[in-house]
Each structure stands twice: as C-alpha cells, then as structure tokens.
Amino acid sequence: MVDVLPKLQKVGDPWTSTPSRYYGPQNAQTRAGNGYIDHNDGVNSSRRNYGNGHGTKRGGTRNRVKSYNSWGRSQSQMSATSRYVSAPRPTKYTRRTWDQAASALHQIPLCRPFHGRACACMPFSMNGLIDETTTNLGLQNLLHVSTSNSDRYYLTRKCCYVFHCLNLRTRFNYPNIPNKMIIRDERVTSAMEQVVTEEMENNGLATDDQKAYSSLIAKHTKRAHKLLNDMKAAISSTLIRLTGYVLFKVFSNLLMSVTIHGGQQEVIERAAKRDTPIIFVPLHRSHVDYLFVTWVLFNRQIPAPVVAAGDNLRIPVFGWLLRGLGGFFIKRRLESCKARKDILYRAVLQTYVTHALQAGYNLEFFIEGGRTRTGKPSMPKGGLLSVIVDAYTNGTLDDALIVPIAINYDRILDGNFIREQMGQSKVPESFWGAVRAIIKVLSTNYGHARIDFGQPFSLREFVKNAKGVASRLGLNQPQNQPQSEIILGCTPPLSPTPINVNSSPVASDLKPLAPLPQDVTTTTLVTGKGHQRSLSSPASSDHLRLKRTLSNPSSAINAISRTNSNLHEARSNSSLFGNDVTDEYRYLVKSLASHIVYDAERCQAIMSTNAIAWLLSFVYRNGTSLFTLTKALDALRDSLRTRKRDTGFSGKSKDVVIHAVKLLGAGLVRVEKPQETDKLRCEETDVLIAPITLLPNVIELNYYASALTPVFAVDAIVATSLLSLLDCDLWSYKDCSLDILIDREKLIKRALRLSEMLQNEFLLAPPCASLDTKLHESVDSLVDMGLLQNAGSIHNRWSDDSDEDDLTFSLCYKMVPSTSSLEVIGAWTTMLAPILDAYYCTACNLHTLITRQTPDKVFIQNTQNHIAALVDKGTLRYGESMCVEPIRNAVKFFETEGVMESYTQDSVRLLYLANEYDSEDRLSAFIAEIDCYRS
C-alpha cells in the first residue's frame, strides 16, 4: 500500500436530517471521500447539487458562480449560500469526534432507497446478496476518493487519483485461451466439416477427394485462426490501472459527478466472491459505456469482464486500448442473413465465449446490439444471450448471475444521432474521427452521470420459472415426461437448503435437488461449479486443462441435464442459432432478454435533462415561465417517487431547471429574460422557457425526453385508448359530469390492441407478468385520479333466443374531467402522438406498394419526405415523427400483422403488400384503425 494513513468509514447521505452545528453531514461526507448530495430543499443545500468541489478544487465552482450570476442573483447572495471553509489539519481529538459524528449519521434514515431489486418471480435471487446494510447505504460520487480526505498528507491529497489507483488491486489471473483449444472443440470442427462439405459440393468435387478435402480444411483452419486473432480480448492489468487513472482525470473534468448507490456496489462485490460467472448486461447509450462498467469494477477491485464490442471499433490505437481493457470484437449484425450463413464464424464465436466463461472470466455485452438512437431502450437482441443459455442447457455452465445495468447522463458525450434519425447513413468510426471527438468533448461540461446495477439474478432460477410458463403454453413438451419434473441444476445458488429431488413440487417455490452420486461429485476433472473458479482465487497450473467442452463432457451433470431437461439441445453445431431450435428454446431466450431490458430500465435513474426535456416536449411545448416549470417539476418528482423511480438529481426544483436548461443549451431550449436593466429585479414569472421545435433540433430534444416515456407508457396507452372512445373535446366539459358511459372491458380491449401496435416501441410488462393486469391497474389509477367515476354495472345485450344464463355484466364509468386530470392525461397522450403520427403516415404510404415492390430504404425515405411535407404545411404538429426508428418499427408491425411481406434479393430487402391487402379498400380499413387512436 502506498498510503498507510487510516481511512474513515464511508457514510451515506441523509434523506432528511438536521445538520450538526459543528460536524454536519457536509463535513463528514467530505472527509469520508463521498460526494455530498443533500436532498433537503433548503437554500443552503441547493447550492451544492450541481458542483463537484465542496471545498476542493476539482470542477463545479466556476459553473455554479456563472449560473447564479446569469440568472440574476447578486454576488453577495451567491457567496452567502455557497461558501465553504475547509477545516484545519485535524488533531487526534477532532478525528475522534469525526468518527463519532459519522457513526451518528448511520442512525439517520439514509438518502435513497435501494433500486433495482430482482423480480418477484425469482424469490431466491430477490432475497439473496442483499440485507439491511446494503439497502441503507447511500449514493456515492466515484470522483471523490478517500485519498483526497483532509486527514491525508499534502502530497497524497494533491495526487489523490494517483495514490488511489496505486492502492487498488488489479493483478488478477486472466488466463490465456489458446486458439488451438477453441479450434479443436467439437463444435468448431463439426462446423468446419460442414463448410468444407458444402464447398466441395458447390465446386463439383468428389466427396472422397482427400487432397481437396485436406486443402479446404487447412484453408478454413487458417481462417479460424485469423477470426480468433481479430476477435479475442487480451486483458492487461497494467493498462487497466493506467486507464483507470486517466478516466479519473477525464471524468473529473467532463462530469460534475459519477454517482452510484453504495448498496449496489456492495451487492456486486458479494456476487464477485461467488464461484459463479457474472454476466453484466448494460443498456447502451454512449461509447463511454464500454469503459464505465470496467472502471467501476476497477474501483471495487473486481476482475474486469470480457466485453463484446462491435468490429467497427477495431480501429488503430482505440481498438488496441479496448482489447487491453477486455474488449473482444464481433460482427454487429449476428442475426442478418449473411451472418447466419457464416457457420464457421458463429461456431468460433460461441466456442470462444463458452471457453471464456469456463476459464473464470465474467462477461459484459450490450443486449440492444447498439446504442439507442431514440433515448428509450431498444428491443433486445438474442445473439450472445443465446450462447449463455445454450451453455447452461447443455451442462457446460451450472449457473450464471445476470446483472442488468442502466447508465444515464445529463448529456451524452457522443453528441447526437440527428443524422441517422433523419435517414442519412452512419459515419463509420475512424482513428481521426475519434481524435476529433475527444478534443471536442474535453472542452464541454456534460453535467452528471449515473450508473445503476440491478440485483443479480440466477440464470438457473429464471430457466426453472420460464420452463413452467412454457409448459403452460404447451411449447414442445414431451408427451412422456411429467410437467412437474425438476431440472437438475436449476436450484438457485442462493438457496440455503440442501438439494432434495424427492420433494413434491410447489408452484410458487423452487424445489431443491438431491446431491449428486458419489462417483459424480468426486470427479477430479471439474469443480463443483460450471465454470472453473473466480479470477480472484489463486491460479493453478492445470486451470486451462480442466474443461468441460462438448468434446470432453467430463461431468455427469451434462449427461443428466440433457436427459432430464425439457430444454432440448435442438440446435445446430454452430448455434447462435440455426432454425432447428425448439419453440420453447426461442421463448426462453426471448423472455430472458426482455426481462433483462425491463429490469435495467426500471432501475435507471431519471436525469434532470430528461425531466425538463419531457416537460417542455409534452406539457409546455409552447413555452412557459420558470415559476410554472418549477412547479411542474415538483409534481413530476412526486409522481416518479410514487412509482418508485429514482432521479439523478436533488435539491430545489428551481435550481434543477436552471441546471438542465443550461446543459441542454440554446440549440434545444430558448430562454427569454427581461431587459438587462431590469435583470436584477426579474421575477421567476418573467423568465420564459420554451423548447426549440424546429427540425432537426426537436429530434435531439426528444432523445432526452424519451428516457421518461417507458415510465408512463402504460398510462399513456390507456389514456389514448380512452380518448379514442370519445368523440368530443373533454376541455369543453371541464369540471362537468358527462353522460357518456365508458365500458371498462371495452377500454381494456382497445388498450390491448394499441399495446400490440406499439410492441416494438416499449416493453410494457416483464414476461412473468400479465399486460392485462398492468392495464387494469392503470384504469384504477384514473379512477383514483377522479377522471373516471364508478357508474355501476350494466348488462350486455343478448339476442332474443339466447339463454338467460348467458347474461353478463360489465363495469362502467362516467367521465368527470377536471383541470388537473386533463393536464395529466394530456401529457400522456401527447407523449404517444409523434409515434402514432409516424405509424399513421407509414400506413398511408402503403398505397405506393399496391401492385409493386419497393426497397425498404426507399420506402422509409419516401415516408420521411411525406411526413416532412405535412409538418411544413402544418398538418402534422410533431416534427420528431419523421425519425427513422418509429417508421422502421411500424414496418415491423405491419409485417407481423400480415399486411406486408418482404424478401431479400442481392442484399436488398424488398417490401410488398400481402395479397389480402393489395387493394385500396382493405388498406383503408387498416389505416382507419390506426387513425382512431390519433387525437
């Protein structure tokens, strides 16, 4: 250890507390090395929320002074609220007093609840790795390190990041995986034989031509070596330490804080001590995401994972850097037709990932496939996830802990995606392009960043639950096997009870299994876990020789799992995966991917720019005063708290608005102030804040606002469906009771149909939950709001010849619109309006496909031009409707509905109408169905 001075205990942030007169939370937090984030709305607390200094010299002070002066506060007012006097060098007595104050703080309710709990459908995972200590830990700013505390020597404080990085352990045993081991795997050799056989048949060669066969084998073996050399990671402990220090310096200049919940860090640290591979699955917003998880793990002294990166990032210098930090490069479109035909590549990729997990590596990949272009989570891709599921179902892995992760920024460092959303092609990554981007961001303030780790859940527990759902759905269940049979290896790792296979199954609980026979458990070739060991455990000379590959199924677990599991290995040798997988397997991978994205979005913190952009885009599109926007933000924060969603900001709402408006910039938000002479006397009602709704600026503003759309998506769907049942303007009947009755079942049915239309836009419910239940809960919230009033039950009509027993009743409501309720549902319906406009215009453009075929890119471009023309005429209000993503999602929905079909010819995807809809009449009915949801 470089610095041997004692480190004070870290303390969380009090939610509401009265600071001590001498040793308040500010001083305790500063000395503990944590970023102090006060959630009180007092004057003194609000001054600290958007700075990074708190008595230090790093960042934030200049920005705070500038913001207050520009909004009309005098220098004396600013100084009175922000001045912080650092303490003198501590004595023995003062250090003891600080410790007592820090201990007292632990008895105060701490700042934030623990977000990201595992789903209730996995009770063992939900109750494991977490206790009262983890839930009570507060938020921590990772840029505030303990080596900067005032009790350290001057040199230690001056070079705090250097000493902090030197104190951390980074030398873990990262084993090398030889190319020969992967190429000799049965999966790769079988794929190679299949490729050689097909090539010989295509070239008209005889199957017994040994010379040609050997030549082709050597050719594809050489290609396999090249694929691995281009793909494999080469983790360097020295590079991780050096990069960790550089990131500390870069982030401290670009960002005011990088915040994470202390309880989430504690849970990940506990999970890393288990002899089970960890699969980190972040949502993808920025290229910085590749570094964030590894940097956080570096700070907690956890081995770096291997990170799946697109081969577009394999550029000079930066590609080498990513590879040394754990990156391995894969093709970006694994599910494309061209990638599926490359059997050898898929076999090599799957085998490499499987061997890496067996060798003890953790894995990180972005389940969305690429960065989100819309601001909300994209639909998941199942490529790499299917590799993990396949490794579990065939017995290669006994289990894995899956960790959903959400990373959010006040401003993303990558700029914006306007070019791509306008339909232009993506600019390829290059060395000089990366250099220019780095130079550009180094002179910009990007506000705060927040990373949230979801609670790890067991893959085997999820598979057990998904198997039960699949059996109820009747997905490829063997006729001779009882549905209550337990899968070996599906007992959660956090279960405190021993395995017992004779227990009777209970629907709500997982049943433990019996211990393996003696001849199985005493095998000397593998350990009791599916992968070999943790990287932090001592290295062994025979570590890489203890493998359970398909060619060496040394554990009896593999054979038993294949025999007893309902998850059959119906897959091709190359996997990733061919068309010969079962429906149950597809359901398993799809439901797991959806659950991960849903959990990650649920634990994502809402940043200040997200909240302000959402209010300006969907509530105050024509602009409003600072005072009104502040009140609206108060209401929005209350709503988020009610929905158990966390925010990445704190303090007075007025200061949050000012902070967010400054970060969004003049290109997205217009601020009109009084004349310069009256600036010091201006009131909040005199400052007008309005969004820039011109193209293409509004597209970038919508990107930040879209982070909130999944939060209110279900309510927005119900509100839009409710308005579609009415043919009147509710504002005309404000504070009056309408005579119109709303049938609850009819409302739910219409909301289900709209949910089906928007299935490519939102994940409205996890696979383990019912969407119907979510919609009913949303209707109940409208009743609690007072918009709907119970009108009793009425009977449904029946024909004269029907039996009286067929009489059914349905619950009905009367509309009682008030100003507050209309404002709320108005914001929700406005949130969906741009998406529905895009779907409607795309459906109208289907007329161009009657009796003809069109390339998909041409069709999308024509639709964008059509929307742009309508926006220019004023027919459409929302310019963001012309974004590419909702148009593409509309095309996917039309194909799902059987309205249009497609095929690929010469690498060009052609769209055409199905025979049933290849006429004006049928198309008009389909378009009218979409139009009925547009207000």
N, C-alpha and C positions, 0 to 999 in steps of 0.2 A: 504494500500500500504506500502511495506517495505521501498522502496527508494523513497523519495519525491523530489529529485532533478529534475529540468526540463529536458525534453528530446528534443534534437534538431530534427528538421524536417528531415525526410529521403529524400535523393536526389538520382535520377537515375544516370546512368553512361553516360557521354557524348560520342557520337559516334566519332566525330572529333572536337577537340577544342584545344585551346592554353592555357596551364595551367597558372594560375596567378603566379606572381613572388613569392608572399608570401603565398597566400592561394589558392593553386592549388586544383584540384579535388581530389588528393590523400588525402590531409589533411581533406577536407570537408567530403569525404566518410568515412575515418577512424573515424572521430568524430561523424558522423551520425550513426555509427554502421553497415554500409553496407560493403560488400566486394567490393573493388575497382577493376573493371575489365576494363582495358584500351584497346580500340580497335585500337589505333594507332600502327603503325608498327615501331615506333622509338626504339632506343636502350634502352632508359630509361623505356619505357612501357613494353617491352617484358620481363623484369626481374621479373615482378610481376605476371605473368599469372599463374604460377604453384606453388605458395606458399600460405600459409594461414596466415602468420604472419602480414605483412605490418606494422611492428613496434611493434607487440605484440609478445608474447612468444609462441603462440599456433602453432605448426606444420609448416612445409614447409621450414624453413630456412636451416635445415640440408640437406634436399633433394636438394635444389637449389644449395648450395655450392658444394655438391658432384657431381651433374650433370655437372656443368660448369668445374670443375677440370677434370673430366673424359673425357670430350670432348676437352681438350687441351687448355683451357683458363687459363691465369695466375691469381693468386690470386688478383693482383692489378687491373686487368681488371674487375674481378667479383665484387670487393668491390666498384669500381667507379660507377658501374651501379646499384647496389642493396642497397647501404647504405641509411638508413632512420633514421633521427634524430627525436626523439619524442619531441613534444613541451613541454615547462614548464607548470606548473599549471596555468590555464587560469585566467586572471583578468576580471573584468567587461567589460573593453573596448575590449579585444580580443574576448570575447564571442559574443559581439555585432557585431564585424567585421566578425566573422564566419557566423553568421546568414545572413549578407548581401551577403557574398560570396555564401552561399547556395541558396539564392534567385536568385542570378545572374545565377547560374547554371541551374535553371529551364527555362531560356530563350534560352538555347543552345539545339540543336537537341539531343535527348537522344539516348541511346546506341542501343537498339534493337527494331525492330518493334513488334507489338503485334501479336503473332502467336496463332493459334487455334481458329480462328473465326468460328462461326457456318456456316453451308452450306447455300448457296443462296436459296435453295429450302424451307427454313424456314425463311422468311424475318423478321417476328416479333421477333423471337429469335435472329436473327443475329444483329438486331438493338437495342435489349434490354440489360440492365445491363451494358452497355459499353458506354463510352463517350471519349472525348479528353483527359481527365485526366488519365483514365486507360490505354489508348494506349501509352501515353507518359512516363509512369513510366518505370524505368529501371530494370535491373537484380539485385537481392539481394542475398547475401550469408546468409543463415539462421544461420550459425555458428557464425556470427558476430552480437552480440546482443547489444542493446543500453546501457546495464549496464556495458559494458566494455569501454565505452567512457572515454576520459581523463578528462571530467568535473565531473566525479563521485568521491566519496570518495574512498580512497585506499582499504578499505575492500570490498566495492561494486565491484570495478574492479577485485580484487583478487578472489572473489567468484561470478563472474558475472553470471554464469549459475544458481547458487542457487537463487540469488535475482530475476533473470529474471523469473524463474519458479514460485517463490512465488508471483510475481506480476500478473500472469495470472489467469484468472477466469476459473475454471474447474468444479465448482459445479453447474451443470445443473440438471434439473428434469428428471432423467432417470426412467420412470415408470416401475414397475414390471408387467409382463403379466402372470397372474396365469394360471397354467396348466388346471384348470377346465374350464376356459373361452375358451380355444382352443379346448378341448375335447368335449365340449358341442356345438361347432359350427356345423351347419347343414352339412357342407362338411365332417367333420371328422366322425360324427355319421352315415352319409349315407355310407361312405367308410367302416366303421366298420360293418355295417349291411351286406354289400355286401361280405365282407371277411367271416363273420360268416355263411352266407347262402351257400357260395361255400364250406366251410369246412364241413358243415353238409351234403351237397350232396356228397362230396367225401368220407365221412365216412359212408354213407348209413343211416343217421339218418333222422327220420321223421321231416318234417318242423314244425309240431305242438308240438314237444317235448320241452316244456317250460323249463324244468330243464337243458337240454343240451344247449339250447339257452342262458339261463342266465349264465351258466358256461363259455361258449365261449365268451360272452360279457364281463364278468369280466376278463377273460384271456387277451383279446385284449385291454381292458381299462388299465390294468396294463402295457401292453407293450407300449401303447401310452404314459403313464406317464414316462416310462423309456426312450423312444425316446426323449421326451421333456427335461428331465433332462440331457441327454447326449448332446443335441443339443443347448439349449438356452444360450444366452450371459448373463453375469452378470457384467455390466459396473460399475467400481469403479472410482470415481473422484480422490480419493487419489492415487490409483495405476496409473492413467493416469498422474498425476503430477509427481510422483516419476519416472515413466518410461520416461517421457519427459526429466527430468534432466539426467538420466542415458544415454539416447540416445544422448544428447548434448555432454557428455563426451566421449562416444564411437565413435560417428561420427567425433568429432574433432581430434581424434587420428588416425582413419582409413582413413578419407577422407580429402582432401585439401579444399573442399568447397561443400556445398549442395546449388545449385543455383535454383532460381525460379524467374519468371517475376513478378514484383510488381503489374502490371496491372491484371494479372491472379488472384493473391491473392485478389485484391480489388473486382473483379467480383464475386468470390466465397463468399466473405463476404457479398456482397449485396444480393446474392441469398439466403444466410442463413437467412436473415432478412424477407424473404417472408414466408408466411404461406403455403408452399408447400414442400413436401418431396423431398430431393435431392438424386439422385442415382449416386454414384461415380463408374465409370467403368474403372479401370486401365488395361493396358496391363501388363502381368505378366512375369517378368524376374528372380526375386530373392525372397527368403523368406523374405527379408527385406522389400519388398513391402507391406507386411501386416502392418508394423509399420509406413511406410513413410507418408501415407495419414493422419492417425490419428495424427501423430506428427506435420505435417504442420497445420492441423486444430487446434491443441492444441496451437500452436504459434499465431494463429489468433483469439483465444478464441471462436471457433465454436464448438458446441457439437459433440462428437465423434460418428461416424456411427456404426451400427452393421455390422460386416464384415464376409462374408461367407468364411470359411476355410475348407479344406479337413479334414475328420476324421482321416487321417494319422498323423495329427499334434496334436491330442489329447493324448499327452504323458505327463508323470509326470512333474510337475513344469512349463514347457513351455506351456502345454495345459491350465493350470490354468491361466498363465500370459496372453495368448491370449484371454481367456474368459473374464478376467477382463478389457481388452482393447477394448472389443466389439465383439470378435470373436464368431460366432456360427458355429457349426461343422455339415457338411453334407457329405453324401456319394459322392465320387469323380466321379462316373460314373452313373449319373442320367438317362442317355439315354440307358443304357445297358438293355438287355432283363430281367435280374434278377431284376433290379431296377424298371422296368416298371410293373413287376408282383406284386411288393410290394405296393399295393394300399394304405394301411394304412399309410405307411411311407410318400408317396408323398402327401397324404392329410394333414398329420400333418405338414410337411414342408411348404406347400403352405399356410396353415392357420396361422402358426406362422409368416411367413414373412408378410402376409397381415395385421395381427394384429399389428405387429411392426410398419409398415408404418402408420396405422391408429392412433397409440398411439403417433406419432410425431417423431419417430426415422428416421434418414437418413440411407441409405443402401449403402454398398460397396461390390462388388463382381467382380471376375475376369472372364471376358466373354470368355476367351480362355479355361477355365477349368483347366489349369495347366500352369506351367512355360514353356515358349517356349524353345525347345531343339535346334532350328536352328539359333536363333538370329533374325529372322524376325517374324512378328506377325503370330500367328496360326489362323486357321479358327475358327470363333466364335461358341460357343455352346449356345443353346437357352433355357436351363433349367430354371434358375432363372429369366431370362428376360421374359419368358412366364408368370410367376407368376405376374409380374408387369403389363404386357399388359392385362392379364385376369382381374386383379383388376380394371383396368381402364374401360375395355369394359363392365363389369357388374355393373359399377357405384360405386364401393367401393372407388375408388380414383377419384377425379375430374381432377387431373393433377399431373405430376411429372416433375422435372427438371433433365435431364440426363447430366452428366458431363464426357466426355471421358478424360482419363488421360494417359500420357506416362511418364514412369520413365526409365532413362538410366544411365549407369555407365561407367566410363573408364574401370574398371574391375569389374565383378560381384563378390560378396562376397561368392557365393555358390560354387566356384571352377569351374568345367566344367562338361559337360554332355557327355564326350567321352565314358564312359562305356555304357550308354544307346544307344548312336548313333551307337556303334559297335555291338549292338544286345543283350547285356547282360541285365539281369533283374535289375530293380531299387532296390537299397538298401533301405529297409524300414527305416523310421525315428525312432529314439530311443533317450532316455534321454542321454546316454553316448555318442552316436554319435553326438548329438547336442553340448554337452560339449566339445568334442574334436574339433569340427568345430569352436567353439567360440575361444578356445585357439589358434587355428591355425591362425585365421584371425586377432587376436589382435596384431600380430607382423608383419603385412604386410601393405604396402601402396597401396591403391586402387584408388588413383587419385581423380577425381572429380565426383560428382553425379548431375544429373539434373532432375527436375520434372516439367512437363508442364501440366497445367489444360486447357482443351479445354473449349470453351464458352458453358455454359449450354443452352440446347435447350428443348423446351416444348414437352412433350410426346403427348399432345392433338393436337398440331400443326403437328407433324410428322404423327399421325394417320390420320388426315384430308388429308394430301398430299398423303399418301400411299393408302387411300381409293379411291382417284381419279385415281391413277395408276392402282389399282386392278380392278376398273370398266372398264377402257380402255382395260385391259387384259381379261375381261369377267370372272372373278373369282367369281363364285357363287353369282351373283347379282340377287335379287328377281325381277321377271318379272313385278310385280305390283307397284314397287317403282321407282320414277324418280331418275336418277343418280345425279341430281343437289341438292337433299335434303341434308340439313346440319345436321351433328350430334350434338346433344346437348352436350355441354361440350367441344367442340373442338375449342373454341375460345382461342387463345394464352393468357397466363396470362399477357403478357407484352403489350397487345393491349391497346392503350389509349382511344379507343372509346367504348361506351356502347354497350351492346348486342342488336341486332336487327334481328329477324328471318325473316322479310319480305323483306329484301334486296335481290336484284337479284344477283345470284352467278356470280363471275368473276373468270376465270381460274387461274389467277396469284395471286389472293389475297384471304385471308380468310375472310369470311363474319361473322360479329358479330351477336350474337343471342339475342333474346328478353329476357327481365328479366323474372324470374320465377313468377308464380301467387302468390298472397299474401299468400294463405294458404300454399304454399310450402316454401317461403322464411322466414316465421315467425315461422317455426318449432322450438321447444325448445330442440329437441333431438340431433341435429347436428349443427355444424357451417357451414359457407358458403363454407368451403374447404372440400376436400375429406378426408384428414386426420385431426386429431383434432386440433393441434396447433404446433407451434415451441417449441422445448425443452427449448429455452431460455426465453420463456414467463412465467409468473407466474403460478405456479401449482394450480390446482383446485382439490377439494376433489372428485368431480364426474368425473374426467378426464377419467378413465378407463370404466366408465359406459356408456359413450356416444359413442357407437359403431354402425357401420353400417355393420354388418355381414350379411351373406346370410340368417340367421335365423331371423334377425331383420332389414329389409330394411326400415329404418325409414325415409329416404329421398325420396321425389318424383323424385329426379334426377335419381335414379336407375331405376324406372319403365319407365320413359320417354326414358332413354338411351336404355333400352332393346327394346323398341318399335320402336324407330326411327333409331337406328344404323344399318348399313349394316354389322357390325362386330358381327355376331351372337354368342351366347353363346353355340355353338355346341361343348361341351366338356364333359368329364366325371366328376363325382363328385370329384374324386381325383385329376384331372387335372395333369399338368406338363409333357406331356399332353397325353391323350389317342388318339386312332386312329380316333375318331369321330369329330375331328375339321375340319373346312372347309378349302378349298384351300386358300381362302382369308386370313384366320387367320394365316395359315402357312406362307404365303407370307409376312404378316405384321411383324411377329416375325423375320423371316429370314432377311428381308430388314432392320429392325431396328438394328439387331445385326451386319450386315455388315456395316451399316452406322457408328455405334459406333467405330468399329475397324478401319475403313478407316479414320475417323476423328482423332482418337487417334494417328495413325501412321503419319498423316500429321503434327501434332503438336509436334512430337517427335524430340528432338534435336539430331544432329549427334555429337558423341563424337570424340575426337582425335584418340582414338584407332580404332574406326570404320573406319575413313577415311584412316588411314595408312594401316590397315589390308586389306581394299578394294583395295588400290593401289598396294600393294605387292601381293595380291592374283590374281588379274585380269589384271594388267597392267605390273608390273615388277616381274613376277613370277621367273625369273632367277636372280633377283637382280639388283641393280642399285646404283649409287653414292648418297651421301647425297645431293649434289647440284641438281641432276636431280629429286630426290624425293621431294625436297623442291619446285621446280618449278611446279611439277605435283600437289602438294597440293595447291599451289596458284590457279592453273586452276580449281581444284575441288571446292575450296571455291567460286570462281566466279560462277561456274555452280550451286552450291547449292543456292547461293544468287539470281541468276536469276530465279530459281524455287521456290523462296520464302520459302526456308527451313532454319531453324536456326541451329547454331552449338553450341556445348557446350564448345568451346574453343575460344581463341582470341590471339592476339599478332603476332609476326613474325613466319612465317611458319617453319623456321629452328628450332626454339625452340619447336614448336609444334611437329615436327618429333622426336626430341630428347626425349621429354617427353613421347610420345606414345610408342616409341621403348623400353624405359626403363620399362614402365608398362607392355607391352606385354611379356617382359622377353626373356632370352636366349633360352628358350624352343620353342618359336614361331618365333623369328627373330634372324638372325645371323648378327653380326656386325664385320667386319674385318677392323682393323686400321693399320696404318704404325707401324714400329718398335718403341720400347719405346724411343730410342734415338732421333727419329725424331718426336715424338708426339707433341711437342710444335709448330713445324713448319708445321704441316699437313694442307692440304687444304681440302675443302669440297669434291672435286672430288676424293680425295684419300680414303675416308671412304666408304666402300662397305656395303650396307644393303640388305639383302636377306631373304626371308621367308624360314622357315623350311617346306618342302613339304612332309616329311615322315609321314607315319601313325604311331600313331594316332594324332600327333601334328597338322597336317594340318586341322584336324576336328575342333579343338579349334580355330585356326586362322580364319577358315571360319565362325565360330559363330560370331565373331566380325565384319567380313566383310559383313555378311548378313544383318546387320541393314541398309545398303545402297541399297540393291537390290530392295526393293519396290519403291525407288525414281526413278530408271532408268528402271523399269520393262517394261513399255510400249514401251520405245525406244528400249530396248533390243529385245523385241519380233518383232518389225518392222524391225530392222537391221538383225536379224536372218532370218526372212522371206525373206528379200531382197536377202541375200546371197544364200538362198536355190533356188532362181530363176536363179542363175548364175551357170555356170559350168567351171569357170576359177578363177585363183588366181588374186585378184584385185591388190595385191602388184606388180605384173608384169606389170601392166598398170598404174602405179603411174604417176600422172600429165599428163595423156593422156585421150582423149575422146573415150569411147568405142562405137562401132557401135550397141551394144545391146540396144534394147528399153525395158523399164520396164513399163508395163501396170499398172496404178495406181489401178484400180479396182481389178485386179488380185492380186496385192500386198496386198491390204486390205483384200481380201478374204482369202489369205493364212495366214495373221497375225491373223485373227479372228479364224481360225482353231487352230493355235498354242496357242492362248489365251484360247481356250476351253480345250486344253490338260493340260494347267497349271492352271486350275481353282482352284485346291486345294493348289496351291503354293502362289498365290498372289490375293489380291483384287485390280483389276486394275482400277475400277471406282466405285463410290458410286451408290447405287440403283437408285438414282434420275437422274443419268447421263447416257449417251449412250457411250458404249465402242467403237462403230464405230466412234463417234466424236473424242474420245481420239486418236484413231489410225490415223485418218486423220490429226490431229494436229501434231502427231509425224512425219508423212510423210512430212508435211510442214516444220518442223524443219530440216529435211535432205536437203530440197531444200535451206533453208536459210544457212545451213552449206556449201553448194556448192557441196555436193556429188552427188545430182541429179540436172539435168538441164532440164528445160522445152523443150520438143521436139514437142509440139503441140498436136492436137487431131487427131486421126486416126479412121476410121470407122471399126466397127466389121464386120466380114464376115457373109454373109447370103446366104441361098440356092437360086437356080435359080427361084423356084416357089414362093418365098416369096414376099410380097408387098414391094414397095419402101419405104412406110411409116415406115416399121419396121427397117429401117437403124438407127443404134445407133453409137455414138462416145464415145471414152474413151480417157482420158488424158494420155500421155506417157512421159517418162523421159529418158534422156541419162545419163549414169554414167560418172562422171568426178572425179575420185578418186585422192585425194591429201594426202600428208603425214599426215597432221593434222586430216583430216576427217577419214582416215583409222585407225589411232590410237584410235580415239574416238569410232567408231563402233566396233573396235577390242576388246576394253574393255567391251563394252556392250554384245557382243556375247560370249566372254569368261565367263562372269558372268552367263550365262544360260547353258554353256557347261556341267558342272558337273551334273546339274539336268537332261538335255536331255540324257546324258550318262546313268544315273540311270534308266530313263524311257525305254531307248532302251534295256539295259541289262535285265530289268524286263520283257519286251515283248519277248525277245529271250528265256527267261526261261519258257515262257508259253508252250513250246514244251513238258516240263515234265508233263503237265497236260492232255495231249491227252489220252483219254480213261481211265483216272484215277482221283482220288480225293486226295488232299493233305491238311493237316492243314496249316492255314495261317502262323503260326510261322515257320514251316518247310520250306515253300516256300520262305519266306523272308530271312531266314538264308541261304538257298541254293543260292539265288540270290546274297547275300553279298559275299559268298565264290567265286562265279563265277566272280564278279567284282574284288575282291582282287587278284584272279589269273591273270586276264587281266592286272591289274596295275603292278603286279610283272613282267610280260612279257614285259611291255612297250607298250602294245596295247592301253591301256587307260592311259591318262595323269593325270587325276584328281583323287587322292585317296579319296577325300571327296564324291565321287559318291557312295561309299558303305554305306553311312549313312542310318539309318533305315527310317527316315521321308520321303525322296523323293520316296523310294521304296513303302512305305505304300500309299503315295498319288498316285503313279502310279497304284497300285491295285484298289484304289477307282475309278480312271478314267476308268480303264478297265471295272469295273462293271457298271459304268454309260453308257459306250458305248455298253454294252451288249455283250462284248467279253467273260467275265467270270461271273460266278454266285457263290453264297455261301449260306450255311445254317449252323445252329448250332446244334450240336449233343453232348450231355453230356458235355456241356460247352466248346466244342471245335468247332471253326469255320473252316469249310471245304470249300476249293476252288475247282472249277471245271470249265471246259470250256463250254460255251453255245453250243448248238447243231450246230448252224450255223458256229461256229469257231472251231469245234472239228476235224480239219484236217490241214495238213501241208500247203496246197495251200492258204486257207483263212488266216491263221496266217501269212504267208509270206507277203501277201499284206498289212496287218495291220502293221507289223514290218517295212516294207519298207516306209510306210507313216511317221513313227516316225524318221526313219533314214535320210530322206531327209532334216530334219532340222539340222542335225549334220554336222558341218564343217569339 
